[in-house]
Amino acid sequence: EEEEEGSGVSVTPALLKACTGEFSLESILLLRLRGRGIAHLGCLADCSNLEWLDLSGNAIAGLAPLATLRALAVLNLAGNRVASVEPLRGCRSLRQLNLAGNRLRSLRQLRCLQGLRHLESLRLRDPLAHLGNPLCAVPAYRATLAAMLPGLKAIDGQRVAGRGSELFRLCHELDAALDAGDAPGAPAEPPGSAQPWVQAGFWEPRAPRRSAV
């Protein structure tokens, strides 16, 4: 759903220079445009070296100007009108993405993020701020999202990768192995078949070596 023409604030060079004090848009690395009634991203594509961008609390629906921001690592789009994140496939450096409080209806709309190898944190729901997306009503959407984007370490602020998940995986594999051993038809190990964990004679005293003359 695109925003209506002529409605809302548009990002202009004058607005960016007033917010940052920078005379060159290419010099802007960090930009905070929270709650400014922005509906059009305008010239934001000219901030080619932008690394950190907060656009939360606006009226943004179209993200096309973000497609060329190769250096962008942190992006906050919470509380907007985004119904498609397709342009974000071009943000190759993206690590943290907040999409809570938008209009995303299907997990399939997030497949375009699969090429973002650095993406570690994705937020679609923020219960403290009462923000979500229609797709958050899907049962176990976090598990599906974790499988679709295996590089994620956090979804909605909850950790899904790292030491904790590795321990969970090891425990799951151990349980599966134990279940397989107890399964009907599994070959039982005959009594006395256990093997020593050291070689025979390991504990026997060795005769002292005689020095050669």
Secondary structure, DSSP 8 states (H G I E B T S, - for coil): ----TT-SEE--HHHHHHHH--SSGGG--EEE-TTS-EEE-GGGGG-TT--EEE--SS-----GGGGG-TT--EEE--SS-----GGGGG-TT--EEE--SS----GGGGGGGTT-TT--EEES-BTTTTB--GGGGSTTHHHHHHHHSTT-SEETTEE-SSHHHHHHHHHHHHHHHHHHHHSTT-----TT----SS-TTTTS---------
